[in-house]
Amino acid sequence: MEATIEKLDLQKADSNYYKASATPEIRDLDPYYYLSVQGKGHPESEAVWKAVEQLSAVAFTIKFRCKAEDMDFKVPKMEALWWIDGGLDVQDKMPETPKEEWNWKFLIRMPDFVEGDHFYRAIEHIKRKNSDLLADDPVKFELINEGRCVQMLHIGSYDAEEPTILKMIGHLEEQGLKINGYHHEIYLSDPRKTPEDRLNTIIRYAVK
């Protein structure tokens, strides 16, 4: 009788990363490896949906390769960094900047046992099956270290995040801290299946 392979679920295993409350909190995060795709343009553009498709394809290919090595895992939630050109000092201008000018980097966090070799073999496998999906090698495997962060759970539409963000900024001012990173969202809900007013999103900023 074959032994059952325990499947790692990062959302359950790392509550420090994937759990947030309805009030702002300061968290200290370790460096993590992510699959990433970067671009620019409207959040509902075809480029964004293609980036999500590309990330998902690579993530699931890595998952099945790891499962064959008795290291199965549940593919984590999609995430994204959002920012505008001009550095950290101008990021408060993002709400009034046309969305077509927004920069984005979509992310899927990888378990610690996923290595560069898993990534490169997954890329080659997908290219053999669908040479167009990963043309120009858009997907990267990178280490991101946000360190100390402020985060909060936002419930509702992505376009109605301002009150949540203002609460976070107020909390930072009380703590003598300030934002030191781009707008980071972790999508706990699938927007294709969840009503706008019930979307659950963790909003996070690196701080100093």
Secondary structure in CASP SS format (residue, H / E / C, confidence):
PFRMAT SS
TARGET T0000
AUTHOR 0000-0000-0000
METHOD secondary structure of the structure
MODEL  1
M C 1.00
E C 1.00
A C 1.00
T C 1.00
I C 1.00
E C 1.00
K C 1.00
L E 1.00
D C 1.00
L H 1.00
Q H 1.00
K H 1.00
A H 1.00
D C 1.00
S H 1.00
N H 1.00
Y H 1.00
Y H 1.00
K C 1.00
A C 1.00
S C 1.00
A C 1.00
T C 1.00
P C 1.00
E E 1.00
I E 1.00
R E 1.00
D E 1.00
L C 1.00
D C 1.00
P C 1.00
Y E 1.00
Y E 1.00
Y E 1.00
L E 1.00
S E 1.00
V E 1.00
Q E 1.00
G E 1.00
K E 1.00
G C 1.00
H C 1.00
P C 1.00
E C 1.00
S C 1.00
E H 1.00
A H 1.00
V H 1.00
W H 1.00
K H 1.00
A H 1.00
V H 1.00
E H 1.00
Q H 1.00
L H 1.00
S H 1.00
A H 1.00
V H 1.00
A H 1.00
F H 1.00
T H 1.00
I H 1.00
K H 1.00
F H 1.00
R H 1.00
C H 1.00
K H 1.00
A H 1.00
E C 1.00
D C 1.00
M C 1.00
D C 1.00
F E 1.00
K C 1.00
V C 1.00
P C 1.00
K C 1.00
M E 1.00
E E 1.00
A E 1.00
L E 1.00
W E 1.00
W E 1.00
I C 1.00
D C 1.00
G C 1.00
G C 1.00
L H 1.00
D H 1.00
V H 1.00
Q H 1.00
D H 1.00
K H 1.00
M H 1.00
P H 1.00
E H 1.00
T C 1.00
P C 1.00
K H 1.00
E H 1.00
E H 1.00
W C 1.00
N E 1.00
W E 1.00
K E 1.00
F E 1.00
L E 1.00
I E 1.00
R E 1.00
M C 1.00
P C 1.00
D C 1.00
F C 1.00
V C 1.00
E C 1.00
G H 1.00
D H 1.00
H H 1.00
F H 1.00
Y H 1.00
R H 1.00
A H 1.00
I H 1.00
E H 1.00
H H 1.00
I H 1.00
K H 1.00
R H 1.00
K H 1.00
N C 1.00
S C 1.00
D C 1.00
L C 1.00
L C 1.00
A C 1.00
D C 1.00
D C 1.00
P C 1.00
V C 1.00
K E 1.00
F E 1.00
E E 1.00
L E 1.00
I E 1.00
N C 1.00
E C 1.00
G C 1.00
R E 1.00
C E 1.00
V E 1.00
Q E 1.00
M E 1.00
L E 1.00
H E 1.00
I E 1.00
G C 1.00
S C 1.00
Y H 1.00
D H 1.00
A H 1.00
E C 1.00
E H 1.00
P H 1.00
T H 1.00
I H 1.00
L H 1.00
K H 1.00
M H 1.00
I H 1.00
G H 1.00
H H 1.00
L H 1.00
E H 1.00
E H 1.00
Q H 1.00
G C 1.00
L C 1.00
K C 1.00
I E 1.00
N C 1.00
G C 1.00
Y C 1.00
H E 1.00
H E 1.00
E E 1.00
I E 1.00
Y E 1.00
L C 1.00
S C 1.00
D C 1.00
P C 1.00
R C 1.00
K C 1.00
T C 1.00
P C 1.00
E H 1.00
D H 1.00
R H 1.00
L C 1.00
N E 1.00
T E 1.00
I E 1.00
I E 1.00
R E 1.00
Y E 1.00
A E 1.00
V E 1.00
K C 1.00
END
